[in-house]
Amino acid sequence: MTPFDLELVAALRERAQREETGLFAVEGVRFLIATVDAGADVAGLVVCKRLLTSVPGRMVVRRLRRRGVPTLLVQEDVLAPLSRLRDGSGRGVIAVVRQRWRPPHRIGRRETWLAVHDVRSLGNLGTLLRTCLAVGARGVFLLDDVDPFDPACVRATMGALMRLEFVRLEAGGLSALVAESGAKLVGASPHGKRDFRLHRYRDSTVLLLGGERSGIRPELARGCHTLVRIPMQPGLDSLNLAVAGSLVLYEIFAQRERR
């Protein structure tokens, strides 16, 4: 078992350490409460009592300590180098949490999933994950080595991260899983023939998004049941990945709400 200490917390900034330990860090009371509410496994806490002024935050910390969660009580000057926040405060608490990955499994009836590959901006991915939670999506298929537990992604989720399921898949594995489940794979692409608002999302749907620069890979696009596009004025051929994905996810959500 990996010993919990300040060196470990600092090392979790690096992806190699996150992958080796299966851990990641979240900062601040809001993220801590969201993590605990989602039933995540908190492996340790770093707390600065002087900075942790939130009453709910203190209550959650006390509850976790009573459960036996290792806790390091530190001063501000110790917490600051560990924090990713601009003011170096960590909002008084940093929690180290165990990553949760699911093996591939059948897509349920009328479920919505997101599938992504080649995402360069982890902040964009984090925003998409927050949208996924807002529209009731079950989880995310990651088709390459993108890291949803990167600090930039974790921060952008605003606490939504632990309520979603994450599944690592090869591209071929996604097509097979979608077919086996009777779901539909819908790709969002500037080359799509159909306006995303006119498509009918009746079945279980996996929304596929490609990278910000190159879009959906051709071999993945060929496996989609439909390619949809987002209409826009001349002179602009694409949107920010998080904006584009959120528009389509909300259309799926809106159609299902109307029915």
Secondary structure in CASP SS format (residue, H / E / C, confidence):
PFRMAT SS
TARGET T0000
AUTHOR 0000-0000-0000
METHOD secondary structure of the structure
MODEL  1
M C 1.00
T C 1.00
P C 1.00
F C 1.00
D C 1.00
L H 1.00
E H 1.00
L H 1.00
V H 1.00
A H 1.00
A H 1.00
L C 1.00
R C 1.00
E C 1.00
R H 1.00
A H 1.00
Q H 1.00
R H 1.00
E H 1.00
E H 1.00
T H 1.00
G C 1.00
L E 1.00
F E 1.00
A E 1.00
V E 1.00
E E 1.00
G C 1.00
V H 1.00
R H 1.00
F H 1.00
L H 1.00
I H 1.00
A H 1.00
T H 1.00
V H 1.00
D H 1.00
A C 1.00
G C 1.00
A C 1.00
D C 1.00
V E 1.00
A E 1.00
G E 1.00
L E 1.00
V E 1.00
V E 1.00
C C 1.00
K C 1.00
R C 1.00
L C 1.00
L C 1.00
T C 1.00
S C 1.00
V H 1.00
P H 1.00
G H 1.00
R H 1.00
M H 1.00
V H 1.00
V H 1.00
R H 1.00
R H 1.00
L H 1.00
R H 1.00
R H 1.00
R C 1.00
G C 1.00
V C 1.00
P C 1.00
T E 1.00
L E 1.00
L E 1.00
V C 1.00
Q C 1.00
E H 1.00
D H 1.00
V H 1.00
L H 1.00
A H 1.00
P H 1.00
L H 1.00
S C 1.00
R C 1.00
L C 1.00
R C 1.00
D C 1.00
G C 1.00
S C 1.00
G H 1.00
R H 1.00
G H 1.00
V E 1.00
I E 1.00
A E 1.00
V E 1.00
V E 1.00
R E 1.00
Q C 1.00
R C 1.00
W C 1.00
R C 1.00
P C 1.00
P C 1.00
H C 1.00
R C 1.00
I C 1.00
G C 1.00
R C 1.00
R C 1.00
E C 1.00
T E 1.00
W E 1.00
L E 1.00
A E 1.00
V E 1.00
H C 1.00
D C 1.00
V C 1.00
R C 1.00
S C 1.00
L H 1.00
G H 1.00
N H 1.00
L H 1.00
G H 1.00
T H 1.00
L H 1.00
L H 1.00
R H 1.00
T H 1.00
C H 1.00
L H 1.00
A H 1.00
V C 1.00
G C 1.00
A C 1.00
R C 1.00
G E 1.00
V E 1.00
F E 1.00
L E 1.00
L C 1.00
D C 1.00
D C 1.00
V C 1.00
D C 1.00
P C 1.00
F C 1.00
D C 1.00
P H 1.00
A H 1.00
C H 1.00
V H 1.00
R H 1.00
A H 1.00
T C 1.00
M C 1.00
G C 1.00
A C 1.00
L H 1.00
M H 1.00
R H 1.00
L C 1.00
E E 1.00
F E 1.00
V E 1.00
R E 1.00
L C 1.00
E C 1.00
A H 1.00
G H 1.00
G H 1.00
L H 1.00
S H 1.00
A H 1.00
L H 1.00
V H 1.00
A H 1.00
E H 1.00
S H 1.00
G C 1.00
A C 1.00
K E 1.00
L E 1.00
V E 1.00
G E 1.00
A E 1.00
S C 1.00
P C 1.00
H C 1.00
G C 1.00
K C 1.00
R E 1.00
D E 1.00
F C 1.00
R C 1.00
L C 1.00
H C 1.00
R C 1.00
Y C 1.00
R C 1.00
D C 1.00
S C 1.00
T E 1.00
V E 1.00
L E 1.00
L E 1.00
L E 1.00
G C 1.00
G E 1.00
E C 1.00
R C 1.00
S C 1.00
G E 1.00
I C 1.00
R C 1.00
P H 1.00
E H 1.00
L H 1.00
A H 1.00
R H 1.00
G C 1.00
C C 1.00
H C 1.00
T E 1.00
L E 1.00
V E 1.00
R E 1.00
I C 1.00
P C 1.00
M C 1.00
Q C 1.00
P C 1.00
G C 1.00
L C 1.00
D C 1.00
S C 1.00
L C 1.00
N C 1.00
L H 1.00
A H 1.00
V H 1.00
A H 1.00
G H 1.00
S H 1.00
L H 1.00
V H 1.00
L H 1.00
Y H 1.00
E H 1.00
I H 1.00
F H 1.00
A H 1.00
Q H 1.00
R H 1.00
E H 1.00
R H 1.00
R C 1.00
END
